[in-house]
């Protein structure tokens, strides 16, 4: 029973860590990266659609992305979604078949702003992990009558260790992203 609770807890905590890493990838650094546009929703015939379903995104060079729409009719919608995207500051241009997005250089002030955004996402992930811990603790308390207080106390100590391990993973990913953002 305790093992089942821990499998669920670890899966959900791992999901929070992966979600934080995905969030970090969508914050731009000094280089162009297709992951910047991975979560972009395009209004495609009135329906919000993820950009990867509408077009392929590739690195053209260190500061620009090349977007090739599968449907040429979606070009205007894709361009508009990129223009409206917060924290990107890019102005897309198209030649009728592809869209080129050239990213402006990051200023020191902009880099620090991005670090704040990433720290906020890391804190959101830590809160999600603590919420999973709290719910896991409640699940363990519910098992107290079946397995005994000593087993629950041991499991709660293990739960704290698992929580600490996942929070350290988020902190490590944050440290890497912060170094990447501040790298000139």
C-alpha positions as CSV (number, residue, x, y, z in Angstrom):
1,X,0.0,0.0,0.0
2,X,2.8,2.4,0.9
3,X,4.6,1.5,-2.3
4,X,1.5,2.4,-4.4
5,X,1.3,5.8,-2.6
6,X,5.0,6.5,-3.3
7,X,4.7,5.4,-7.0
8,X,1.9,8.0,-7.4
9,X,3.8,10.7,-5.5
10,X,7.0,10.2,-7.5
11,X,5.1,10.2,-10.8
12,X,3.3,13.5,-9.9
13,X,6.5,15.1,-8.6
14,X,8.4,14.1,-11.7
15,X,5.6,15.6,-13.8
16,X,6.1,18.9,-11.9
17,X,9.9,18.8,-12.6
18,X,9.3,18.1,-16.3
19,X,6.8,20.8,-16.5
20,X,9.3,23.3,-15.0
21,X,12.0,22.2,-17.5
22,X,9.6,22.7,-20.4
23,X,8.7,26.1,-19.0
24,X,12.4,26.9,-18.8
25,X,13.0,25.9,-22.4
26,X,10.3,28.3,-23.6
27,X,12.2,31.3,-22.1
28,X,14.7,32.5,-24.6
29,X,18.4,32.8,-24.1
30,X,20.9,34.5,-26.4
31,X,20.4,31.8,-29.1
32,X,17.4,30.9,-31.2
33,X,15.9,27.6,-30.2
34,X,12.7,25.9,-31.7
35,X,11.6,25.2,-28.2
36,X,10.8,28.9,-27.8
37,X,7.8,28.4,-30.0
38,X,6.8,24.9,-28.9
39,X,3.9,26.1,-26.6
40,X,2.8,28.9,-29.0
41,X,-1.0,28.7,-29.7
42,X,-2.0,29.9,-33.1
43,X,-5.6,30.9,-33.9
44,X,-6.1,28.6,-36.8
45,X,-9.6,28.9,-38.3
46,X,-11.0,30.0,-34.9
47,X,-9.4,27.2,-33.0
48,X,-6.2,27.6,-30.8
49,X,-3.7,25.1,-32.3
50,X,-0.1,24.5,-31.1
51,X,2.4,25.7,-33.7
52,X,4.1,22.3,-34.1
53,X,0.9,21.0,-35.5
54,X,0.8,23.7,-38.1
55,X,4.4,24.1,-39.2
56,X,8.0,22.8,-38.8
57,X,10.3,25.0,-36.8
58,X,14.1,24.9,-37.5
59,X,17.2,26.9,-36.5
60,X,18.4,28.9,-39.5
61,X,21.4,30.3,-37.6
62,X,22.2,31.4,-34.0
63,X,19.7,34.2,-33.9
64,X,16.9,33.2,-36.3
65,X,14.3,30.5,-36.8
66,X,12.8,29.2,-40.0
67,X,9.1,28.2,-39.9
68,X,7.6,26.2,-42.7
69,X,3.8,26.0,-42.5
70,X,2.1,22.9,-43.7
71,X,-0.8,25.0,-44.9
72,X,0.2,28.3,-46.6
73,X,-3.1,29.8,-45.6
74,X,-2.0,29.7,-41.9
75,X,1.0,32.0,-42.5
76,X,-0.7,35.2,-41.5
77,X,-2.1,33.6,-38.3
78,X,1.3,32.2,-37.4
79,X,3.0,35.6,-37.9
80,X,0.4,37.3,-35.8
81,X,0.7,34.8,-33.0
82,X,4.5,35.3,-33.0
83,X,4.1,39.1,-32.9
84,X,1.7,38.8,-30.0
85,X,3.9,36.5,-28.1
86,X,5.1,38.1,-24.9
87,X,8.9,38.1,-24.0
88,X,10.0,37.4,-27.5
89,X,10.3,40.8,-29.1
90,X,10.7,39.4,-32.6
91,X,9.1,40.6,-35.8
92,X,8.5,37.8,-38.2
93,X,8.7,38.2,-42.0
94,X,7.6,35.8,-44.7
95,X,8.5,35.3,-48.4
96,X,5.3,33.4,-49.3
97,X,6.6,29.9,-48.4
98,X,8.5,30.3,-45.1
99,X,8.5,32.6,-42.1
100,X,11.8,33.9,-40.8
101,X,11.9,35.1,-37.2
102,X,15.1,37.0,-36.3
103,X,15.5,37.4,-32.5
104,X,16.9,40.7,-31.2
105,X,20.0,40.7,-29.0
106,X,19.3,40.5,-25.3
107,X,20.2,43.5,-23.2
108,X,21.5,43.0,-19.7
109,X,18.2,44.3,-18.3
110,X,16.2,41.9,-20.5
111,X,18.4,39.0,-19.3
112,X,17.7,39.8,-15.7
113,X,13.9,40.1,-16.5
114,X,14.1,36.6,-18.0
115,X,15.9,35.3,-14.9
116,X,13.0,36.6,-12.8
117,X,10.5,34.8,-15.0
118,X,12.5,31.5,-14.7
119,X,12.7,31.9,-10.9
120,X,9.0,32.4,-10.8
121,X,8.4,29.2,-12.8
122,X,10.8,27.3,-10.5
123,X,8.9,28.5,-7.5
124,X,5.6,27.4,-9.0
125,X,7.1,23.9,-9.5
126,X,8.4,23.8,-5.9
127,X,4.8,24.7,-4.7
128,X,3.4,21.9,-6.9
129,X,5.8,19.5,-5.4
130,X,4.9,20.6,-1.9
131,X,1.3,20.2,-2.7
132,X,1.9,16.6,-3.9
133,X,3.9,16.0,-0.6
134,X,0.9,17.3,1.5
135,X,-1.5,15.1,-0.4
136,X,0.8,12.2,-0.1
137,X,1.1,12.8,3.7
138,X,-2.8,12.8,3.9
139,X,-2.8,9.5,2.0
140,X,-0.3,8.0,4.4
141,X,-2.3,9.2,7.4
142,X,-5.4,7.5,5.9
143,X,-3.4,4.2,6.0
144,X,-2.5,4.6,9.7
145,X,-5.3,2.3,10.9
146,X,-4.2,-0.5,8.5
147,X,-0.4,-0.4,8.7
148,X,0.3,1.2,12.1
149,X,1.9,4.5,13.3
150,X,5.5,3.3,13.1
151,X,5.2,2.5,9.4
152,X,3.5,5.7,8.6
153,X,6.2,7.7,10.5
154,X,8.9,5.9,8.5
155,X,7.0,6.5,5.3
156,X,6.7,10.2,6.1
157,X,10.5,10.5,6.6
158,X,11.0,8.8,3.3
159,X,8.4,11.3,1.8
160,X,10.5,14.2,3.0
161,X,13.6,12.7,1.4
162,X,11.8,12.2,-1.9
163,X,10.4,15.8,-1.8
164,X,13.9,17.2,-1.1
165,X,15.3,15.2,-4.0
166,X,12.8,16.6,-6.5
167,X,13.2,20.1,-5.3
168,X,17.0,19.8,-5.7
169,X,16.3,18.7,-9.4
170,X,14.3,21.9,-9.9
171,X,17.1,24.0,-8.3
172,X,19.7,22.4,-10.5
173,X,17.7,23.0,-13.6
174,X,17.1,26.6,-12.5
175,X,20.8,27.1,-11.9
176,X,21.7,25.8,-15.4
177,X,19.0,28.0,-17.1
178,X,20.1,31.1,-15.1
179,X,23.7,30.6,-16.1
180,X,22.6,30.2,-19.7
181,X,20.5,33.4,-19.6
182,X,23.3,35.5,-18.1
183,X,25.9,34.2,-20.5
184,X,26.9,36.9,-22.9
